[in-house]
Amino acid sequence: MTIGDWMESPQGGKVVGYAFGLGASIVIIGALFKIQHWPGASVMLTAGMGTEAVLFAITAFGNPHKTYHWEAVFSQLNEDDHLPVEEEMSTSVGGGHGSGGGNSIDNIPSISDEDVKKLSIGISKLTETASQLSELSTLTSATSSLVKNMSAASDSVASFNVSQEQINSSSATLVNSYKNISNDLSTVQQSTEGFILKMDDINKNLSAINSIYELQLKTVGDQNESIKSVNIGLDKIKSSVSSSVNDVESFKEQASKLSQHVSSLNSVYGSMLNALSV
Protein backbone atom coordinates (compact mmCIF):
# COMPACT_ATOMS: atom_id res chain seq x y z
CA MET A 1 0.00 0.00 0.00
CA THR A 2 1.42 3.37 -1.01
CA ILE A 3 1.22 6.59 1.00
CA GLY A 4 -1.45 7.87 -1.36
CA ASP A 5 -3.57 4.74 -0.87
CA TRP A 6 -3.18 5.00 2.88
CA MET A 7 -4.19 8.69 2.80
CA GLU A 8 -7.31 7.80 0.80
CA SER A 9 -8.26 5.14 3.32
CA PRO A 10 -10.71 6.18 6.08
CA GLN A 11 -8.11 5.75 8.80
CA GLY A 12 -5.42 7.61 6.82
CA GLY A 13 -7.80 10.46 5.96
CA LYS A 14 -8.75 10.79 9.62
CA VAL A 15 -5.11 10.88 10.72
CA VAL A 16 -4.24 13.45 8.03
CA GLY A 17 -7.20 15.62 9.11
CA TYR A 18 -6.08 15.48 12.73
CA ALA A 19 -2.50 16.29 11.68
CA PHE A 20 -3.60 19.30 9.59
CA GLY A 21 -5.80 20.60 12.42
CA LEU A 22 -3.13 20.18 15.10
CA GLY A 23 -0.44 21.65 12.82
CA ALA A 24 -2.55 24.75 12.12
CA SER A 25 -3.21 25.08 15.87
CA ILE A 26 0.51 24.90 16.60
CA VAL A 27 1.19 27.56 13.92
CA ILE A 28 -1.43 29.89 15.43
CA ILE A 29 -0.17 29.28 18.99
CA GLY A 30 3.43 29.89 17.85
CA ALA A 31 2.38 33.13 16.15
CA LEU A 32 0.56 34.15 19.35
CA PHE A 33 3.69 33.40 21.39
CA LYS A 34 5.75 35.44 18.92
CA ILE A 35 3.40 38.41 19.00
CA GLN A 36 3.21 38.44 22.80
CA HIS A 37 6.98 37.79 23.11
CA TRP A 38 6.43 34.96 25.52
CA PRO A 39 9.30 32.60 26.39
CA GLY A 40 9.82 29.88 23.76
CA ALA A 41 8.04 31.89 21.03
CA SER A 42 10.67 31.11 18.39
CA VAL A 43 10.58 27.39 19.22
CA MET A 44 6.78 27.25 19.06
CA LEU A 45 6.60 29.15 15.77
CA THR A 46 9.37 27.02 14.23
CA ALA A 47 7.66 23.82 15.39
CA GLY A 48 4.30 24.91 13.97
CA MET A 49 5.70 26.02 10.63
CA GLY A 50 7.83 22.86 10.41
CA THR A 51 4.80 20.69 11.13
CA GLU A 52 2.74 22.49 8.50
CA ALA A 53 5.56 22.20 5.95
CA VAL A 54 5.85 18.44 6.63
CA LEU A 55 2.10 17.98 6.23
CA PHE A 56 2.07 19.92 2.95
CA ALA A 57 4.99 17.80 1.77
CA ILE A 58 3.08 14.60 2.63
CA THR A 59 0.09 15.73 0.56
CA ALA A 60 2.38 15.72 -2.47
CA PHE A 61 2.46 11.90 -2.23
CA GLY A 62 -1.34 11.63 -2.38
CA ASN A 63 -3.03 9.95 -5.32
CA PRO A 64 -4.56 12.34 -7.86
CA HIS A 65 -8.33 12.59 -7.83
CA LYS A 66 -10.10 10.40 -10.34
CA THR A 67 -11.87 12.18 -13.17
CA TYR A 68 -15.28 10.71 -14.01
CA HIS A 69 -16.69 11.27 -17.49
CA TRP A 70 -20.29 11.81 -16.49
CA GLU A 71 -21.18 13.11 -19.92
CA ALA A 72 -20.85 9.52 -21.19
CA VAL A 73 -23.78 8.58 -18.94
CA PHE A 74 -25.75 11.84 -19.00
CA SER A 75 -25.79 13.25 -22.49
CA GLN A 76 -27.47 16.39 -21.17
CA LEU A 77 -24.06 17.47 -19.76
CA ASN A 78 -22.85 17.96 -23.36
CA GLU A 79 -25.61 20.49 -24.07
CA ASP A 80 -25.03 24.20 -23.47
CA ASP A 81 -28.43 24.85 -21.95
CA HIS A 82 -29.65 22.08 -19.77
CA LEU A 83 -31.98 21.62 -16.86
CA PRO A 84 -30.86 21.25 -13.26
CA VAL A 85 -29.31 17.94 -12.37
CA GLU A 86 -32.30 16.45 -10.60
CA GLU A 87 -34.68 17.42 -13.40
CA GLU A 88 -32.27 16.10 -16.01
CA MET A 89 -31.98 12.83 -14.16
CA SER A 90 -35.71 12.49 -13.87
CA THR A 91 -36.12 13.34 -17.55
CA SER A 92 -33.44 10.85 -18.48
CA VAL A 93 -35.06 8.20 -16.38
CA GLY A 94 -38.46 8.89 -17.96
CA GLY A 95 -36.97 8.80 -21.44
CA GLY A 96 -35.33 5.52 -20.62
CA HIS A 97 -38.60 3.86 -20.01
CA GLY A 98 -39.93 5.09 -23.39
CA SER A 99 -38.87 3.87 -26.76
CA GLY A 100 -36.42 5.30 -29.25
CA GLY A 101 -35.00 7.91 -26.86
CA GLY A 102 -31.54 7.55 -28.39
CA ASN A 103 -29.75 8.40 -25.08
CA SER A 104 -26.96 6.28 -23.69
CA ILE A 105 -28.83 5.87 -20.43
CA ASP A 106 -31.19 3.51 -22.30
CA ASN A 107 -28.40 0.99 -22.30
CA ILE A 108 -28.73 0.72 -18.51
CA PRO A 109 -31.25 -2.03 -17.69
CA SER A 110 -33.11 -0.18 -14.91
CA ILE A 111 -32.45 2.87 -12.70
CA SER A 112 -34.96 3.84 -10.11
CA ASP A 113 -35.77 7.36 -9.01
CA GLU A 114 -34.22 6.66 -5.62
CA ASP A 115 -30.92 5.61 -7.25
CA VAL A 116 -30.96 8.77 -9.37
CA LYS A 117 -31.51 10.92 -6.26
CA LYS A 118 -28.65 9.13 -4.46
CA LEU A 119 -26.43 9.70 -7.46
CA SER A 120 -27.43 13.38 -7.50
CA ILE A 121 -26.67 13.67 -3.79
CA GLY A 122 -23.32 11.95 -4.38
CA ILE A 123 -22.47 14.40 -7.16
CA SER A 124 -23.44 17.32 -4.91
CA LYS A 125 -21.24 15.98 -2.11
CA LEU A 126 -18.40 15.51 -4.59
CA THR A 127 -18.84 19.10 -5.73
CA GLU A 128 -18.80 20.28 -2.11
CA THR A 129 -15.65 18.23 -1.48
CA ALA A 130 -13.93 19.82 -4.50
CA SER A 131 -15.00 23.26 -3.24
CA GLN A 132 -13.62 22.45 0.22
CA LEU A 133 -10.33 21.33 -1.34
CA SER A 134 -10.18 24.63 -3.25
CA GLU A 135 -10.95 26.48 -0.04
CA LEU A 136 -8.19 24.47 1.67
CA SER A 137 -5.63 25.75 -0.84
CA THR A 138 -7.01 29.27 -0.35
CA LEU A 139 -6.77 28.75 3.40
CA THR A 140 -3.18 27.59 2.99
CA SER A 141 -2.23 30.76 1.10
CA ALA A 142 -4.17 32.83 3.63
CA THR A 143 -2.34 31.04 6.45
CA SER A 144 0.99 31.84 4.78
CA SER A 145 -0.05 35.49 4.45
CA LEU A 146 -1.20 35.46 8.06
CA VAL A 147 2.12 34.03 9.19
CA LYS A 148 3.99 36.68 7.19
CA ASN A 149 1.81 39.41 8.66
CA MET A 150 2.30 37.98 12.14
CA SER A 151 6.07 37.87 11.58
CA ALA A 152 6.00 41.50 10.40
CA ALA A 153 3.82 42.42 13.38
CA SER A 154 6.20 40.53 15.65
CA ASP A 155 9.16 42.45 14.23
CA SER A 156 7.26 45.72 14.69
CA VAL A 157 6.38 44.78 18.26
CA ALA A 158 10.03 43.83 18.85
CA SER A 159 11.14 47.22 17.52
CA PHE A 160 8.50 48.86 19.70
CA ASN A 161 9.75 46.91 22.72
CA VAL A 162 13.34 47.98 21.98
CA SER A 163 12.17 51.59 21.72
CA GLN A 164 10.17 51.14 24.91
CA GLU A 165 13.23 49.72 26.68
CA GLN A 166 15.30 52.66 25.47
CA ILE A 167 12.62 55.04 26.71
CA ASN A 168 12.51 53.19 30.04
CA SER A 169 16.30 53.40 30.39
CA SER A 170 16.21 57.10 29.48
CA SER A 171 13.40 57.63 31.98
CA ALA A 172 15.39 55.76 34.64
CA THR A 173 18.44 57.92 33.87
CA LEU A 174 16.28 61.04 34.04
CA VAL A 175 14.79 59.91 37.36
CA ASN A 176 18.29 59.25 38.72
CA SER A 177 19.34 62.70 37.53
CA TYR A 178 16.33 64.22 39.29
CA LYS A 179 17.24 62.28 42.42
CA ASN A 180 20.83 63.51 42.23
CA ILE A 181 19.60 67.06 41.68
CA SER A 182 17.27 66.67 44.67
CA ASN A 183 20.15 65.37 46.79
CA ASP A 184 22.36 68.24 45.60
CA LEU A 185 19.60 70.71 46.41
CA SER A 186 19.28 69.17 49.88
CA THR A 187 23.05 69.52 50.34
CA VAL A 188 22.91 73.10 49.08
CA GLN A 189 20.02 73.81 51.44
CA GLN A 190 21.98 72.39 54.36
CA SER A 191 25.04 74.39 53.32
CA THR A 192 22.86 77.50 53.01
CA GLU A 193 21.45 76.91 56.49
CA GLY A 194 25.00 76.55 57.84
CA PHE A 195 26.00 79.71 55.99
CA ILE A 196 23.02 81.55 57.48
CA LEU A 197 24.01 80.37 60.97
CA LYS A 198 27.58 81.56 60.37
CA MET A 199 26.26 84.88 59.10
CA ASP A 200 24.18 85.19 62.26
CA ASP A 201 27.30 84.52 64.33
CA ILE A 202 29.21 87.11 62.27
CA ASN A 203 26.39 89.62 62.77
CA LYS A 204 26.49 88.95 66.51
CA ASN A 205 30.28 89.39 66.51
CA LEU A 206 29.92 92.59 64.48
CA SER A 207 27.32 93.85 66.96
CA ALA A 208 29.70 93.10 69.82
CA ILE A 209 32.55 94.80 67.93
CA ASN A 210 30.32 97.82 67.28
CA SER A 211 29.49 98.00 70.97
CA ILE A 212 33.19 97.82 71.85
CA TYR A 213 33.94 100.42 69.18
CA GLU A 214 31.26 102.71 70.63
CA LEU A 215 32.80 102.28 74.09
CA GLN A 216 36.20 103.03 72.62
CA LEU A 217 34.77 106.10 70.92
CA LYS A 218 33.30 107.24 74.23
CA THR A 219 36.64 106.58 75.95
CA VAL A 220 38.49 108.47 73.22
CA GLY A 221 36.02 111.33 73.62
CA ASP A 222 36.60 111.38 77.35
CA GLN A 223 40.36 111.25 76.73
CA ASN A 224 40.04 114.18 74.30
CA GLU A 225 38.19 116.16 76.96
CA SER A 226 40.90 115.29 79.48
CA ILE A 227 43.61 116.27 76.98
CA LYS A 228 41.81 119.55 76.37
CA SER A 229 41.69 120.16 80.12
CA VAL A 230 45.41 119.32 80.40
CA ASN A 231 46.16 121.64 77.49
CA ILE A 232 44.21 124.41 79.21
CA GLY A 233 46.19 123.76 82.43
CA LEU A 234 49.43 123.73 80.46
CA ASP A 235 48.45 127.02 78.89
CA LYS A 236 47.82 128.43 82.34
CA ILE A 237 51.16 127.05 83.58
CA LYS A 238 52.86 128.50 80.51
CA SER A 239 51.31 131.90 81.17
CA SER A 240 52.31 131.62 84.83
CA VAL A 241 55.84 130.65 83.87
CA SER A 242 55.95 133.55 81.45
CA SER A 243 54.88 135.99 84.20
CA SER A 244 57.37 134.36 86.58
CA VAL A 245 60.13 134.94 84.04
CA ASN A 246 59.14 138.59 83.84
CA ASP A 247 59.17 138.81 87.62
CA VAL A 248 62.57 137.13 87.74
CA GLU A 249 63.93 139.57 85.19
CA SER A 250 62.56 142.53 87.16
CA PHE A 251 64.02 140.99 90.32
CA LYS A 252 67.31 140.57 88.54
CA GLU A 253 67.25 144.16 87.49
CA GLN A 254 66.42 145.27 91.00
CA ALA A 255 69.17 143.05 92.34
CA SER A 256 71.61 144.60 89.87
CA LYS A 257 70.56 148.04 90.96
CA LEU A 258 70.84 147.01 94.56
CA SER A 259 74.28 145.64 93.89
CA GLN A 260 75.27 148.90 92.29
CA HIS A 261 73.92 150.88 95.25
CA VAL A 262 75.75 148.61 97.64
CA SER A 263 78.93 149.11 95.65
CA SER A 264 78.42 152.85 95.81
CA LEU A 265 77.76 152.66 99.49
CA ASN A 266 80.82 150.50 99.97
CA SER A 267 82.93 153.05 98.16
CA VAL A 268 81.39 155.79 100.28
CA TYR A 269 81.95 153.85 103.46
CA GLY A 270 85.45 153.08 102.32
CA SER A 271 86.15 156.74 101.80
CA MET A 272 84.64 157.53 105.18
CA LEU A 273 86.72 154.90 106.88
CA ASN A 274 89.84 156.18 105.18
CA ALA A 275 88.99 159.65 106.23
CA LEU A 276 88.41 158.59 109.80
CA SER A 277 91.56 156.58 109.91
CA VAL A 278 93.59 159.60 108.95
C-alpha positions in Angstrom: 0.0 0.0 0.0 1.4 3.4 -1.0 1.2 6.6 1.0 -1.4 7.9 -1.4 -3.6 4.7 -0.9 -3.2 5.0 2.9 -4.2 8.7 2.8 -7.3 7.8 0.8 -8.3 5.1 3.3 -10.7 6.2 6.1 -8.1 5.7 8.8 -5.4 7.6 6.8 -7.8 10.5 6.0 -8.8 10.8 9.6 -5.1 10.9 10.7 -4.2 13.5 8.0 -7.2 15.6 9.1 -6.1 15.5 12.7 -2.5 16.3 11.7 -3.6 19.3 9.6 -5.8 20.6 12.4 -3.1 20.2 15.1 -0.4 21.7 12.8 -2.5 24.7 12.1 -3.2 25.1 15.9 0.5 24.9 16.6 1.2 27.6 13.9 -1.4 29.9 15.4 -0.2 29.3 19.0 3.4 29.9 17.8 2.4 33.1 16.2 0.6 34.1 19.3 3.7 33.4 21.4 5.8 35.4 18.9 3.4 38.4 19.0 3.2 38.4 22.8 7.0 37.8 23.1 6.4 35.0 25.5 9.3 32.6 26.4 9.8 29.9 23.8 8.0 31.9 21.0 10.7 31.1 18.4 10.6 27.4 19.2 6.8 27.3 19.1 6.6 29.2 15.8 9.4 27.0 14.2 7.7 23.8 15.4 4.3 24.9 14.0 5.7 26.0 10.6 7.8 22.9 10.4 4.8 20.7 11.1 2.7 22.5 8.5 5.6 22.2 6.0 5.9 18.4 6.6 2.1 18.0 6.2 2.1 19.9 2.9 5.0 17.8 1.8 3.1 14.6 2.6 0.1 15.7 0.6 2.4 15.7 -2.5 2.5 11.9 -2.2 -1.3 11.6 -2.4 -3.0 10.0 -5.3 -4.6 12.3 -7.9 -8.3 12.6 -7.8 -10.1 10.4 -10.3 -11.9 12.2 -13.2 -15.3 10.7 -14.0 -16.7 11.3 -17.5 -20.3 11.8 -16.5 -21.2 13.1 -19.9 -20.9 9.5 -21.2 -23.8 8.6 -18.9 -25.8 11.8 -19.0 -25.8 13.2 -22.5 -27.5 16.4 -21.2 -24.1 17.5 -19.8 -22.8 18.0 -23.4 -25.6 20.5 -24.1 -25.0 24.2 -23.5 -28.4 24.9 -21.9 -29.7 22.1 -19.8 -32.0 21.6 -16.9 -30.9 21.3 -13.3 -29.3 17.9 -12.4 -32.3 16.5 -10.6 -34.7 17.4 -13.4 -32.3 16.1 -16.0 -32.0 12.8 -14.2 -35.7 12.5 -13.9 -36.1 13.3 -17.5 -33.4 10.8 -18.5 -35.1 8.2 -16.4 -38.5 8.9 -18.0 -37.0 8.8 -21.4 -35.3 5.5 -20.6 -38.6 3.9 -20.0 -39.9 5.1 -23.4 -38.9 3.9 -26.8 -36.4 5.3 -29.3 -35.0 7.9 -26.9 -31.5 7.6 -28.4 -29.8 8.4 -25.1 -27.0 6.3 -23.7 -28.8 5.9 -20.4 -31.2 3.5 -22.3 -28.4 1.0 -22.3 -28.7 0.7 -18.5 -31.2 -2.0 -17.7 -33.1 -0.2 -14.9 -32.4 2.9 -12.7 -35.0 3.8 -10.1 -35.8 7.4 -9.0 -34.2 6.7 -5.6 -30.9 5.6 -7.2 -31.0 8.8 -9.4 -31.5 10.9 -6.3 -28.7 9.1 -4.5 -26.4 9.7 -7.5 -27.4 13.4 -7.5 -26.7 13.7 -3.8 -23.3 12.0 -4.4 -22.5 14.4 -7.2 -23.4 17.3 -4.9 -21.2 16.0 -2.1 -18.4 15.5 -4.6 -18.8 19.1 -5.7 -18.8 20.3 -2.1 -15.7 18.2 -1.5 -13.9 19.8 -4.5 -15.0 23.3 -3.2 -13.6 22.5 0.2 -10.3 21.3 -1.3 -10.2 24.6 -3.2 -11.0 26.5 0.0 -8.2 24.5 1.7 -5.6 25.7 -0.8 -7.0 29.3 -0.4 -6.8 28.8 3.4 -3.2 27.6 3.0 -2.2 30.8 1.1 -4.2 32.8 3.6 -2.3 31.0 6.4 1.0 31.8 4.8 0.0 35.5 4.4 -1.2 35.5 8.1 2.1 34.0 9.2 4.0 36.7 7.2 1.8 39.4 8.7 2.3 38.0 12.1 6.1 37.9 11.6 6.0 41.5 10.4 3.8 42.4 13.4 6.2 40.5 15.6 9.2 42.5 14.2 7.3 45.7 14.7 6.4 44.8 18.3 10.0 43.8 18.9 11.1 47.2 17.5 8.5 48.9 19.7 9.8 46.9 22.7 13.3 48.0 22.0 12.2 51.6 21.7 10.2 51.1 24.9 13.2 49.7 26.7 15.3 52.7 25.5 12.6 55.0 26.7 12.5 53.2 30.0 16.3 53.4 30.4 16.2 57.1 29.5 13.4 57.6 32.0 15.4 55.8 34.6 18.4 57.9 33.9 16.3 61.0 34.0 14.8 59.9 37.4 18.3 59.3 38.7 19.3 62.7 37.5 16.3 64.2 39.3 17.2 62.3 42.4 20.8 63.5 42.2 19.6 67.1 41.7 17.3 66.7 44.7 20.1 65.4 46.8 22.4 68.2 45.6 19.6 70.7 46.4 19.3 69.2 49.9 23.0 69.5 50.3 22.9 73.1 49.1 20.0 73.8 51.4 22.0 72.4 54.4 25.0 74.4 53.3 22.9 77.5 53.0 21.4 76.9 56.5 25.0 76.5 57.8 26.0 79.7 56.0 23.0 81.5 57.5 24.0 80.4 61.0 27.6 81.6 60.4 26.3 84.9 59.1 24.2 85.2 62.3 27.3 84.5 64.3 29.2 87.1 62.3 26.4 89.6 62.8 26.5 89.0 66.5 30.3 89.4 66.5 29.9 92.6 64.5 27.3 93.9 67.0 29.7 93.1 69.8 32.6 94.8 67.9 30.3 97.8 67.3 29.5 98.0 71.0 33.2 97.8 71.9 33.9 100.4 69.2 31.3 102.7 70.6 32.8 102.3 74.1 36.2 103.0 72.6 34.8 106.1 70.9 33.3 107.2 74.2 36.6 106.6 76.0 38.5 108.5 73.2 36.0 111.3 73.6 36.6 111.4 77.3 40.4 111.2 76.7 40.0 114.2 74.3 38.2 116.2 77.0 40.9 115.3 79.5 43.6 116.3 77.0 41.8 119.5 76.4 41.7 120.2 80.1 45.4 119.3 80.4 46.2 121.6 77.5 44.2 124.4 79.2 46.2 123.8 82.4 49.4 123.7 80.5 48.5 127.0 78.9 47.8 128.4 82.3 51.2 127.1 83.6 52.9 128.5 80.5 51.3 131.9 81.2 52.3 131.6 84.8 55.8 130.6 83.9 55.9 133.6 81.5 54.9 136.0 84.2 57.4 134.4 86.6 60.1 134.9 84.0 59.1 138.6 83.8 59.2 138.8 87.6 62.6 137.1 87.7 63.9 139.6 85.2 62.6 142.5 87.2 64.0 141.0 90.3 67.3 140.6 88.5 67.3 144.2 87.5 66.4 145.3 91.0 69.2 143.0 92.3 71.6 144.6 89.9 70.6 148.0 91.0 70.8 147.0 94.6 74.3 145.6 93.9 75.3 148.9 92.3 73.9 150.9 95.2 75.7 148.6 97.6 78.9 149.1 95.7 78.4 152.9 95.8 77.8 152.7 99.5 80.8 150.5 100.0 82.9 153.0 98.2 81.4 155.8 100.3 81.9 153.8 103.5 85.4 153.1 102.3 86.1 156.7 101.8 84.6 157.5 105.2 86.7 154.9 106.9 89.8 156.2 105.2 89.0 159.7 106.2 88.4 158.6 109.8 91.6 156.6 109.9 93.6 159.6 108.9 
